[in-house]
């Protein structure tokens, strides 16, 4: 790879990640909206799909939490760390938004145990506030 090709590859990869995230977010919002359509969809199938989406989000949230905790304090201004923190916030916000008034999902207790450890770190205040809001909703 030349420097020019390498930069182009990184840019294309970033665009693909952003498009994938947007597609997943839209799919999740759509699937959680189906439960409000009552008789137009099979509720059992929708619930199964919602659980699958929650499980995917929980696994990714766990992965991101572990990545955040693994960064040494002296590298917290690194671009990779900042990108991981932004991904974490976006995913937690989506999870918080989709949960709505829904009953507590079995995976949320695992999420709570995992993300609560981030409150004592140098995560941004907006992330800490969202974690606390999420915890309040679960309690």
C-alpha positions in Angstrom: 0.0 0.0 0.0 1.1 3.5 -0.7 0.2 6.2 1.7 -2.5 7.5 -0.6 -4.1 4.0 -1.0 -3.9 3.4 2.8 -5.7 6.7 3.5 -8.3 5.9 0.9 -8.8 2.4 2.5 -9.2 3.9 6.0 -11.7 6.4 4.7 -13.7 3.7 2.9 -13.6 1.5 6.0 -14.9 4.4 8.2 -17.7 5.1 5.7 -18.7 1.4 5.8 -18.7 1.3 9.6 -20.9 4.4 9.7 -23.3 3.0 7.1 -23.5 -0.3 9.0 -24.2 1.5 12.3 -27.0 3.6 10.6 -28.5 0.5 9.1 -28.5 -1.4 12.4 -29.9 1.6 14.3 -32.7 2.0 11.8 -33.5 -1.8 11.8 -33.6 -1.8 15.6 -35.9 1.2 15.8 -38.2 -0.3 13.1 -38.3 -3.7 14.9 -39.2 -2.1 18.2 -41.9 -0.1 16.5 -43.5 -3.3 15.2 -44.7 -4.3 18.7 -47.0 -1.2 18.7 -48.7 -2.4 15.5 -50.6 -5.1 17.5 -52.7 -7.2 15.1 -50.6 -6.5 12.0 -47.6 -8.6 13.0 -46.9 -11.9 14.8 -46.0 -10.7 18.3 -44.0 -13.9 19.1 -41.8 -13.4 16.1 -41.4 -9.7 16.8 -40.4 -10.5 20.5 -37.9 -13.0 19.3 -36.3 -10.5 16.9 -36.3 -7.8 19.6 -34.4 -10.2 21.9 -31.9 -11.0 19.2 -31.3 -7.3 18.7 -30.9 -6.7 22.4 -28.5 -9.6 22.6 -26.4 -8.1 19.8 -26.4 -4.7 21.4 -25.4 -6.2 24.8 -22.5 -8.1 23.3 -21.2 -5.1 21.6 -21.7 -2.9 24.7 -19.7 -5.5 26.7 -16.9 -5.5 24.1 -16.8 -1.7 24.1 -16.8 -1.5 27.9 -13.9 -3.9 28.0 -12.0 -1.9 25.4 -12.5 1.3 27.4 -11.3 -0.2 30.6 -8.3 -1.7 28.9 -6.9 1.7 27.8 -4.3 3.1 30.1 -5.0 6.6 31.5 -2.2 8.2 29.6 -3.7 7.2 26.3 -7.2 8.5 27.0 -6.8 11.3 24.4 -5.9 8.8 21.7 -8.2 9.0 18.6 -9.0 5.3 18.9 -10.1 5.7 22.5 -12.2 8.6 21.7 -13.9 6.7 18.8 -14.6 3.7 21.1 -16.1 6.0 23.7 -18.3 7.6 21.1 -19.5 4.2 19.9 -20.2 3.2 23.5 -22.3 6.3 24.0 -24.3 5.9 20.8 -25.0 2.2 21.5 -26.0 2.9 25.2 -28.2 5.8 24.0 -29.9 3.5 21.5 -30.4 0.8 24.1 -31.8 3.4 26.5 -34.2 4.8 23.8 -35.5 1.5 22.6 -36.1 0.2 26.1 -38.9 2.7 26.6 -41.4 1.5 29.1 -40.7 -2.1 28.2 -40.2 -4.7 30.9 -36.6 -5.3 32.1 -34.8 -7.6 29.6 -32.7 -10.4 31.1 -29.5 -9.1 29.5 -29.9 -5.6 31.0 -28.7 -6.9 34.4 -25.5 -8.0 32.7 -25.2 -4.6 31.0 -25.7 -2.9 34.3 -23.0 -4.9 36.1 -20.7 -4.2 33.2 -21.2 -0.5 32.6 -21.4 0.5 36.3 -17.7 -0.1 36.4 -17.2 2.9 34.0 -18.6 5.4 36.5 -15.3 5.5 38.3 -13.3 6.0 35.2 -12.6 9.2 33.2 -15.5 8.7 30.9 -17.1 11.9 29.7 -19.9 13.4 31.9 -22.5 12.9 29.2 -21.8 9.1 29.3 -21.9 9.0 33.1 -25.3 10.8 33.0 -26.7 8.3 30.5 -25.4 5.4 32.6 -27.1 6.8 35.6 -30.4 7.4 33.7 -30.2 3.8 32.4 -29.6 2.5 35.9 -32.6 4.5 37.2 -34.8 3.1 34.6 -33.8 -0.4 35.4 -34.4 0.1 39.1 
